[in-house]
């Protein structure tokens, strides 16, 4: 999607926000790609969407992000968002 090449984080945020109402494989892939965005707000919007969609197919990708070295250096708030997303998607089965 060309919009993610846009240098303005606000544009990327608005694109993701407009896609939140839809849950299909293409949107899921867009949200997963947004998890690597440089802007924390873009990543937050993507994580919220993924959590709300409750699509268990994203669990391995989320866990992969959590295993990365960059995750250890991430702010505590972002770490909480990942754990919250996993809890919403997998619930007790992930525990």
N, CA, C and O atoms as a printed pandas DataFrame, in Angstrom:
     atom_number atom_name residue_name chain_id  residue_number  x_coord  y_coord  z_coord
0              1         N          UNK        A               1    0.852   -1.174    0.000
1              2        CA          UNK        A               1    0.000    0.000    0.000
2              3         C          UNK        A               1    0.898    1.237    0.000
3              4         O          UNK        A               1    1.756    1.385    0.870
4              5         N          UNK        A               2    0.704    2.095   -0.946
5              6        CA          UNK        A               2    1.571    3.253   -1.126
6              7         C          UNK        A               2    1.552    4.220    0.053
7              8         O          UNK        A               2    2.555    4.883    0.319
8              9         N          UNK        A               3    0.456    4.310    0.746
9             10        CA          UNK        A               3    0.327    5.264    1.833
10            11         C          UNK        A               3    1.362    5.028    2.917
11            12         O          UNK        A               3    1.776    5.970    3.593
12            13         N          UNK        A               4    1.786    3.786    3.091
13            14        CA          UNK        A               4    2.764    3.513    4.134
14            15         C          UNK        A               4    4.143    3.990    3.751
15            16         O          UNK        A               4    5.054    3.972    4.579
16            17         N          UNK        A               5    4.316    4.407    2.539
17            18        CA          UNK        A               5    5.555    5.047    2.132
18            19         C          UNK        A               5    5.519    6.538    2.421
19            20         O          UNK        A               5    6.518    7.235    2.241
20            21         N          UNK        A               6    4.381    7.024    2.864
21            22        CA          UNK        A               6    4.217    8.439    3.154
22            23         C          UNK        A               6    5.079    8.813    4.357
23            24         O          UNK        A               6    5.044    8.120    5.374
24            25         N          UNK        A               7    5.848    9.892    4.264
25            26        CA          UNK        A               7    6.744   10.272    5.364
26            27         C          UNK        A               7    6.032   10.856    6.579
27            28         O          UNK        A               7    6.656   11.021    7.627
28            29         N          UNK        A               8    4.765   11.167    6.469
29            30        CA          UNK        A               8    4.035   11.800    7.561
30            31         C          UNK        A               8    3.312   10.746    8.404
31            32         O          UNK        A               8    2.412   10.068    7.908
32            33         N          UNK        A               9    3.700   10.605    9.670
33            34        CA          UNK        A               9    3.061    9.601   10.526
34            35         C          UNK        A               9    1.553    9.779   10.652
35            36         O          UNK        A               9    0.817    8.798   10.756
36            37         N          UNK        A              10    1.098   11.007   10.643
37            38        CA          UNK        A              10   -0.341   11.262   10.800
38            39         C          UNK        A              10   -1.134   10.646    9.648
39            40         O          UNK        A              10   -2.243   10.156    9.858
40            41         N          UNK        A              11   -0.586   10.666    8.448
41            42        CA          UNK        A              11   -1.261   10.051    7.297
42            43         C          UNK        A              11   -1.358    8.545    7.509
43            44         O          UNK        A              11   -2.408    7.945    7.282
44            45         N          UNK        A              12   -0.256    7.941    7.946
45            46        CA          UNK        A              12   -0.256    6.492    8.186
46            47         C          UNK        A              12   -1.242    6.134    9.303
47            48         O          UNK        A              12   -1.926    5.114    9.227
48            49         N          UNK        A              13   -1.309    6.968   10.326
49            50        CA          UNK        A              13   -2.249    6.731   11.423
50            51         C          UNK        A              13   -3.692    6.765   10.932
51            52         O          UNK        A              13   -4.501    5.908   11.288
52            53         N          UNK        A              14   -3.999    7.752   10.118
53            54        CA          UNK        A              14   -5.365    7.897    9.619
54            55         C          UNK        A              14   -5.763    6.740    8.700
55            56         O          UNK        A              14   -6.909    6.290    8.718
56            57         N          UNK        A              15   -4.813    6.268    7.904
57            58        CA          UNK        A              15   -5.108    5.123    7.030
58            59         C          UNK        A              15   -5.465    3.912    7.880
59            60         O          UNK        A              15   -6.466    3.241    7.627
60            61         N          UNK        A              16   -4.650    3.636    8.884
61            62        CA          UNK        A              16   -4.933    2.485    9.746
62            63         C          UNK        A              16   -6.246    2.666   10.499
63            64         O          UNK        A              16   -7.026    1.723   10.633
64            65         N          UNK        A              17   -6.483    3.858   10.978
65            66        CA          UNK        A              17   -7.729    4.118   11.706
66            67         C          UNK        A              17   -8.941    3.884   10.813
67            68         O          UNK        A              17   -9.967    3.387   11.278
68            69         N          UNK        A              18   -8.833    4.231    9.560
69            70        CA          UNK        A              18   -9.960    4.040    8.644
70            71         C          UNK        A              18  -10.177    2.568    8.302
71            72         O          UNK        A              18  -11.275    2.184    7.901
72            73         N          UNK        A              19   -9.150    1.747    8.454
73            74        CA          UNK        A              19   -9.269    0.322    8.141
74            75         C          UNK        A              19   -9.720   -0.515    9.336
75            76         O          UNK        A              19   -9.979   -1.709    9.187
76            77         N          UNK        A              20   -9.816    0.086   10.500
77            78        CA          UNK        A              20  -10.122   -0.667   11.730
78            79         C          UNK        A              20  -11.431   -1.424   11.684
79            80         O          UNK        A              20  -11.569   -2.443   12.361
80            81         N          UNK        A              21  -12.382   -0.966   10.917
81            82        CA          UNK        A              21  -13.700   -1.600   10.888
82            83         C          UNK        A              21  -13.719   -2.880   10.063
83            84         O          UNK        A              21  -14.698   -3.626   10.097
84            85         N          UNK        A              22  -12.663   -3.134    9.337
85            86        CA          UNK        A              22  -12.634   -4.275    8.436
86            87         C          UNK        A              22  -11.697   -5.358    8.965
87            88         O          UNK        A              22  -10.627   -5.071    9.503
88            89         N          UNK        A              23  -12.123   -6.599    8.801
89            90        CA          UNK        A              23  -11.309   -7.732    9.235
90            91         C          UNK        A              23  -11.249   -8.748    8.103
91            92         O          UNK        A              23  -12.168   -9.547    7.923
92            93         N          UNK        A              24  -10.177   -8.710    7.354
93            94        CA          UNK        A              24   -9.958   -9.703    6.315
94            95         C          UNK        A              24   -8.449   -9.920    6.193
95            96         O          UNK        A              24   -7.677   -9.150    6.765
96            97         N          UNK        A              25   -8.016  -10.934    5.472
97            98        CA          UNK        A              25   -6.576  -11.230    5.406
98            99         C          UNK        A              25   -5.717  -10.071    4.891
99           100         O          UNK        A              25   -4.595   -9.886    5.362
100          101         N          UNK        A              26   -6.214   -9.305    3.951
101          102        CA          UNK        A              26   -5.436   -8.190    3.416
102          103         C          UNK        A              26   -5.226   -7.107    4.484
103          104         O          UNK        A              26   -4.122   -6.584    4.639
104          105         N          UNK        A              27   -6.281   -6.783    5.206
105          106        CA          UNK        A              27   -6.177   -5.778    6.271
106          107         C          UNK        A              27   -5.273   -6.303    7.380
107          108         O          UNK        A              27   -4.468   -5.555    7.933
108          109         N          UNK        A              28   -5.404   -7.589    7.707
109          110        CA          UNK        A              28   -4.541   -8.195    8.724
110          111         C          UNK        A              28   -3.076   -8.036    8.344
111          112         O          UNK        A              28   -2.252   -7.689    9.190
112          113         N          UNK        A              29   -2.745   -8.284    7.091
113          114        CA          UNK        A              29   -1.362   -8.152    6.635
114          115         C          UNK        A              29   -0.875   -6.701    6.713
115          116         O          UNK        A              29    0.279   -6.447    7.059
116          117         N          UNK        A              30   -1.741   -5.771    6.397
117          118        CA          UNK        A              30   -1.393   -4.351    6.505
118          119         C          UNK        A              30   -1.087   -4.009    7.963
119          120         O          UNK        A              30   -0.110   -3.320    8.257
120          121         N          UNK        A              31   -1.930   -4.494    8.864
121          122        CA          UNK        A              31   -1.725   -4.217   10.286
122          123         C          UNK        A              31   -0.440   -4.872   10.793
123          124         O          UNK        A              31    0.285   -4.277   11.591
124          125         N          UNK        A              32   -0.157   -6.072   10.343
125          126        CA          UNK        A              32    1.080   -6.736   10.757
126          127         C          UNK        A              32    2.302   -5.974   10.256
127          128         O          UNK        A              32    3.292   -5.847   10.976
128          129         N          UNK        A              33    2.240   -5.471    9.037
129          130        CA          UNK        A              33    3.346   -4.672    8.500
130          131         C          UNK        A              33    3.509   -3.362    9.272
131          132         O          UNK        A              33    4.622   -2.859    9.428
132          133         N          UNK        A              34    2.402   -2.823    9.747
133          134        CA          UNK        A              34    2.454   -1.560   10.493
134          135         C          UNK        A              34    3.133   -1.718   11.855
135          136         O          UNK        A              34    3.528   -0.723   12.464
136          137         N          UNK        A              35    3.272   -2.940   12.333
137          138        CA          UNK        A              35    3.937   -3.162   13.619
138          139         C          UNK        A              35    5.412   -2.791   13.579
139          140         O          UNK        A              35    6.044   -2.645   14.625
140          141         N          UNK        A              36    5.960   -2.638   12.391
141          142        CA          UNK        A              36    7.373   -2.256   12.260
142          143         C          UNK        A              36    7.539   -0.778   11.916
143          144         O          UNK        A              36    8.649   -0.327   11.634
144          145         N          UNK        A              37    6.453   -0.031   11.938
145          146        CA          UNK        A              37    6.505    1.394   11.616
146          147         C          UNK        A              37    7.353    2.141   12.646
147          148         O          UNK        A              37    7.421    1.745   13.810
148          149         N          UNK        A              38    7.987    3.210   12.215
149          150        CA          UNK        A              38    8.827    4.015   13.107
150          151         C          UNK        A              38    8.006    4.794   14.133
151          152         O          UNK        A              38    8.528    5.168   15.183
152          153         N          UNK        A              39    6.742    5.042   13.844
153          154        CA          UNK        A              39    5.890    5.834   14.729
154          155         C          UNK        A              39    5.153    4.931   15.719
155          156         O          UNK        A              39    4.472    3.987   15.319
156          157         N          UNK        A              40    5.292    5.225   16.999
157          158        CA          UNK        A              40    4.667    4.416   18.048
158          159         C          UNK        A              40    3.147    4.422   17.953
159          160         O          UNK        A              40    2.508    3.412   18.248
160          161         N          UNK        A              41    2.565    5.536   17.550
161          162        CA          UNK        A              41    1.111    5.610   17.444
162          163         C          UNK        A              41    0.591    4.713   16.328
163          164         O          UNK        A              41   -0.469    4.105   16.474
164          165         N          UNK        A              42    1.306    4.620   15.233
165          166        CA          UNK        A              42    0.930    3.721   14.143
166          167         C          UNK        A              42    0.956    2.281   14.652
167          168         O          UNK        A              42    0.034    1.509   14.387
168          169         N          UNK        A              43    2.004    1.923   15.377
169          170        CA          UNK        A              43    2.114    0.570   15.920
170          171         C          UNK        A              43    0.975    0.278   16.899
171          172         O          UNK        A              43    0.440   -0.831   16.925
172          173         N          UNK        A              44    0.612    1.274   17.697
173          174        CA          UNK        A              44   -0.462    1.104   18.669
174          175         C          UNK        A              44   -1.796    0.849   17.977
175          176         O          UNK        A              44   -2.543   -0.041   18.382
176          177         N          UNK        A              45   -2.094    1.609   16.957
177          178        CA          UNK        A              45   -3.346    1.428   16.214
178          179         C          UNK        A              45   -3.393    0.028   15.614
179          180         O          UNK        A              45   -4.426   -0.640   15.669
180          181         N          UNK        A              46   -2.291   -0.412   15.048
181          182        CA          UNK        A              46   -2.237   -1.739   14.444
182          183         C          UNK        A              46   -2.443   -2.829   15.491
183          184         O          UNK        A              46   -3.194   -3.776   15.259
184          185         N          UNK        A              47   -1.786   -2.702   16.630
185          186        CA          UNK        A              47   -1.947   -3.699   17.692
186          187         C          UNK        A              47   -3.383   -3.758   18.202
187          188         O          UNK        A              47   -3.922   -4.840   18.439
188          189         N          UNK        A              48   -3.987   -2.613   18.367
189          190        CA          UNK        A              48   -5.386   -2.590   18.824
190          191         C          UNK        A              48   -6.303   -3.287   17.829
191          192         O          UNK        A              48   -7.189   -4.051   18.212
192          193         N          UNK        A              49   -6.082   -3.014   16.557
193          194        CA          UNK        A              49   -6.902   -3.662   15.533
194          195         C          UNK        A              49   -6.722   -5.175   15.585
195          196         O          UNK        A              49   -7.697   -5.926   15.564
196          197         N          UNK        A              50   -5.478   -5.614   15.654
197          198        CA          UNK        A              50   -5.213   -7.046   15.684
198          199         C          UNK        A              50   -5.836   -7.691   16.920
199          200         O          UNK        A              50   -6.380   -8.792   16.836
200          201         N          UNK        A              51   -5.762   -7.023   18.051
201          202        CA          UNK        A              51   -6.363   -7.556   19.272
202          203         C          UNK        A              51   -7.879   -7.645   19.145
203          204         O          UNK        A              51   -8.483   -8.645   19.532
204          205         N          UNK        A              52   -8.487   -6.602   18.604
205          206        CA          UNK        A              52   -9.942   -6.590   18.461
206          207         C          UNK        A              52  -10.440   -7.601   17.445
207          208         O          UNK        A              52  -11.566   -8.086   17.557
208          209         N          UNK        A              53   -9.628   -7.923   16.465
209          210        CA          UNK        A              53  -10.054   -8.887   15.451
210          211         C          UNK        A              53  -10.019  -10.313   15.988
211          212         O          UNK        A              53  -10.697  -11.196   15.462
212          213         N          UNK        A              54   -9.228  -10.539   17.036
213          214        CA          UNK        A              54   -9.113  -11.851   17.685
214          215         C          UNK        A              54   -8.750  -12.964   16.702
215          216         O          UNK        A              54   -9.225  -14.094   16.818
216          217         N          UNK        A              55   -7.918  -12.630   15.754
217          218        CA          UNK        A              55   -7.451  -13.586   14.741
218          219         C          UNK        A              55   -6.229  -14.325   15.287
219          220         O          UNK        A              55   -5.152  -13.744   15.415
220          221         N          UNK        A              56   -6.400  -15.588   15.603
221          222        CA          UNK        A              56   -5.317  -16.363   16.226
222          223         C          UNK        A              56   -4.136  -16.597   15.284
223          224         O          UNK        A              56   -3.059  -16.986   15.735
224          225         N          UNK        A              57   -4.320  -16.371   14.006
225          226        CA          UNK        A              57   -3.211  -16.573   13.063
226          227         C          UNK        A              57   -2.093  -15.547   13.239
227          228         O          UNK        A              57   -0.990  -15.751   12.731
228          229         N          UNK        A              58   -2.355  -14.453   13.947
229          230        CA          UNK        A              58   -1.326  -13.427   14.140
230          231         C          UNK        A              58   -0.458  -13.690   15.366
231          232         O          UNK        A              58    0.555  -13.017   15.556
232          233         N          UNK        A              59   -0.832  -14.646   16.189
233          234        CA          UNK        A              59   -0.087  -14.921   17.419
234          235         C          UNK        A              59    1.391  -15.212   17.151
235          236         O          UNK        A              59    2.240  -14.631   17.827
236          237         N          UNK        A              60    1.741  -16.082   16.199
237          238        CA          UNK        A              60    3.173  -16.327   15.960
238          239         C          UNK        A              60    3.947  -15.062   15.561
239          240         O          UNK        A              60    5.099  -14.889   15.958
240          241         N          UNK        A              61    3.329  -14.198   14.794
241          242        CA          UNK        A              61    3.989  -12.958   14.388
242          243         C          UNK        A              61    4.189  -12.032   15.588
243          244         O          UNK        A              61    5.255  -11.441   15.755
244          245         N          UNK        A              62    3.161  -11.914   16.414
245          246        CA          UNK        A              62    3.284  -11.076   17.603
246          247         C          UNK        A              62    4.366  -11.615   18.534
247          248         O          UNK        A              62    5.162  -10.851   19.081
248          249         N          UNK        A              63    4.390  -12.908   18.705
249          250        CA          UNK        A              63    5.414  -13.501   19.567
250          251         C          UNK        A              63    6.799  -13.319   18.962
251          252         O          UNK        A              63    7.776  -13.143   19.690
252          253         N          UNK        A              64    6.891  -13.360   17.646
253          254        CA          UNK        A              64    8.166  -13.105   16.980
254          255         C          UNK        A              64    8.675  -11.699   17.254
255          256         O          UNK        A              64    9.867  -11.491   17.481
256          257         N          UNK        A              65    7.757  -10.736   17.230
257          258        CA          UNK        A              65    8.130   -9.357   17.544
258          259         C          UNK        A              65    8.591   -9.255   18.999
259          260         O          UNK        A              65    9.525   -8.518   19.317
260          261         N          UNK        A              66    7.932   -9.997   19.863
261          262        CA          UNK        A              66    8.272   -9.955   21.287
262          263         C          UNK        A              66    9.608  -10.630   21.580
263          264         O          UNK        A              66   10.266  -10.301   22.567
264          265         N          UNK        A              67   10.006  -11.558   20.742
265          266        CA          UNK        A              67   11.292  -12.241   20.918
266          267         C          UNK        A              67   12.462  -11.424   20.376
267          268         O          UNK        A              67   13.617  -11.710   20.690
268          269         N          UNK        A              68   12.173  -10.422   19.574
269          270        CA          UNK        A              68   13.230   -9.616   18.955
270          271         C          UNK        A              68   13.943   -8.745   19.984
271          272         O          UNK        A              68   13.359   -8.346   20.992
272          273         N          UNK        A              69   15.191   -8.461   19.718
273          274        CA          UNK        A              69   16.002   -7.631   20.617
274          275         C          UNK        A              69   15.381   -6.243   20.790
275          276         O          UNK        A              69   15.426   -5.680   21.884
276          277         N          UNK        A              70   14.809   -5.693   19.734
277          278        CA          UNK        A              70   14.209   -4.362   19.785
278          279         C          UNK        A              70   13.067   -4.297   20.806
279          280         O          UNK        A              70   12.819   -3.249   21.403
280          281         N          UNK        A              71   12.382   -5.418   20.998
281          282        CA          UNK        A              71   11.269   -5.443   21.946
282          283         C          UNK        A              71   11.771   -5.217   23.369
283          284         O          UNK        A              71   11.115   -4.550   24.168
284          285         N          UNK        A              72   12.920   -5.767   23.673
285          286        CA          UNK        A              72   13.480   -5.605   25.017
286          287         C          UNK        A              72   13.780   -4.135   25.316
287          288         O          UNK        A              72   13.721   -3.703   26.467
288          289         N          UNK        A              73   14.099   -3.377   24.277
289          290        CA          UNK        A              73   14.418   -1.961   24.439
290          291         C          UNK        A              73   13.199   -1.050   24.292
291          292         O          UNK        A              73   13.307    0.163   24.472
292          293         N          UNK        A              74   12.057   -1.621   23.971
293          294        CA          UNK        A              74   10.841   -0.836   23.748
294          295         C          UNK        A              74   10.320   -0.270   25.072
295          296         O          UNK        A              74   10.574   -0.837   26.135
296          297         N          UNK        A              75    9.596    0.843   25.005
297          298        CA          UNK        A              75    8.993    1.408   26.220
298          299         C          UNK        A              75    8.014    0.413   26.851
299          300         O          UNK        A              75    7.412   -0.404   26.155
300          301         N          UNK        A              76    7.864    0.491   28.153
301          302        CA          UNK        A              76    6.998   -0.435   28.888
302          303         C          UNK        A              76    5.559   -0.386   28.379
303          304         O          UNK        A              76    4.879   -1.412   28.355
304          305         N          UNK        A              77    5.089    0.789   27.975
305          306        CA          UNK        A              77    3.717    0.904   27.471
306          307         C          UNK        A              77    3.512    0.068   26.211
307          308         O          UNK        A              77    2.466   -0.558   26.040
308          309         N          UNK        A              78    4.498    0.060   25.344
309          310        CA          UNK        A              78    4.376   -0.735   24.122
310          311         C          UNK        A              78    4.399   -2.231   24.448
311          312         O          UNK        A              78    3.676   -3.018   23.837
312          313         N          UNK        A              79    5.219   -2.607   25.397
313          314        CA          UNK        A              79    5.253   -4.011   25.822
314          315         C          UNK        A              79    3.897   -4.435   26.372
315          316         O          UNK        A              79    3.414   -5.528   26.079
316          317         N          UNK        A              80    3.291   -3.572   27.163
317          318        CA          UNK        A              80    1.971   -3.864   27.719
318          319         C          UNK        A              80    0.947   -4.077   26.610
319          320         O          UNK        A              80    0.086   -4.951   26.712
320          321         N          UNK        A              81    1.044   -3.280   25.557
321          322        CA          UNK        A              81    0.100   -3.404   24.443
322          323         C          UNK        A              81    0.217   -4.771   23.773
323          324         O          UNK        A              81   -0.789   -5.370   23.392
324          325         N          UNK        A              82    1.438   -5.256   23.632
325          326        CA          UNK        A              82    1.632   -6.583   23.041
326          327         C          UNK        A              82    1.015   -7.663   23.927
327          328         O          UNK        A              82    0.310   -8.545   23.437
328          329         N          UNK        A              83    1.280   -7.591   25.216
329          330        CA          UNK        A              83    0.731   -8.598   26.121
330          331         C          UNK        A              83   -0.792   -8.525   26.174
331          332         O          UNK        A              83   -1.463   -9.555   26.242
332          333         N          UNK        A              84   -1.328   -7.332   26.143
333          334        CA          UNK        A              84   -2.777   -7.161   26.125
334          335         C          UNK        A              84   -3.368   -7.752   24.854
335          336         O          UNK        A              84   -4.390   -8.437   24.900
336          337         N          UNK        A              85   -2.731   -7.491   23.725
337          338        CA          UNK        A              85   -3.215   -8.036   22.453
338          339         C          UNK        A              85   -3.206   -9.563   22.489
339          340         O          UNK        A              85   -4.173  -10.199   22.072
340          341         N          UNK        A              86   -2.127  -10.145   22.981
341          342        CA          UNK        A              86   -2.063  -11.604   23.067
342          343         C          UNK        A              86   -3.142  -12.145   23.995
343          344         O          UNK        A              86   -3.748  -13.176   23.701
344          345         N          UNK        A              87   -3.387  -11.476   25.096
345          346        CA          UNK        A              87   -4.420  -11.917   26.029
346          347         C          UNK        A              87   -5.806  -11.847   25.398
347          348         O          UNK        A              87   -6.632  -12.738   25.598
348          349         N          UNK        A              88   -6.056  -10.789   24.638
349          350        CA          UNK        A              88   -7.362  -10.646   23.990
350          351         C          UNK        A              88   -7.562  -11.693   22.905
351          352         O          UNK        A              88   -8.670  -12.196   22.717
352          353         N          UNK        A              89   -6.494  -12.021   22.193
353          354        CA          UNK        A              89   -6.605  -12.973   21.086
354          355         C          UNK        A              89   -6.686  -14.400   21.593
355          356         O          UNK        A              89   -7.582  -15.150   21.205
356          357         N          UNK        A              90   -5.757  -14.779   22.459
357          358        CA          UNK        A              90   -5.657  -16.171   22.860
358          359         C          UNK        A              90   -6.235  -16.498   24.208
359          360         O          UNK        A              90   -6.557  -17.654   24.481
360          361         N          UNK        A              91   -6.374  -15.499   25.064
361          362        CA          UNK        A              91   -6.932  -15.730   26.380
362          363         C          UNK        A              91   -6.172  -16.774   27.167
363          364         O          UNK        A              91   -4.942  -16.793   27.169
364          365         N          UNK        A              92   -6.897  -17.625   27.821
365          366        CA          UNK        A              92   -6.309  -18.641   28.690
366          367         C          UNK        A              92   -5.464  -19.661   27.929
367          368         O          UNK        A              92   -4.555  -20.265   28.498
368          369         N          UNK        A              93   -5.760  -19.851   26.659
369          370        CA          UNK        A              93   -4.995  -20.841   25.885
370          371         C          UNK        A              93   -3.535  -20.444   25.727
371          372         O          UNK        A              93   -2.678  -21.313   25.565
372          373         N          UNK        A              94   -3.234  -19.151   25.772
373          374        CA          UNK        A              94   -1.840  -18.704   25.670
374          375         C          UNK        A              94   -1.111  -18.771   26.996
375          376         O          UNK        A              94    0.114  -18.881   27.034
376          377         N          UNK        A              95   -1.851  -18.705   28.066
377          378        CA          UNK        A              95   -1.222  -18.761   29.380
378          379         C          UNK        A              95   -0.660  -20.145   29.587
379          380         O          UNK        A              95   -0.078  -20.424   30.636
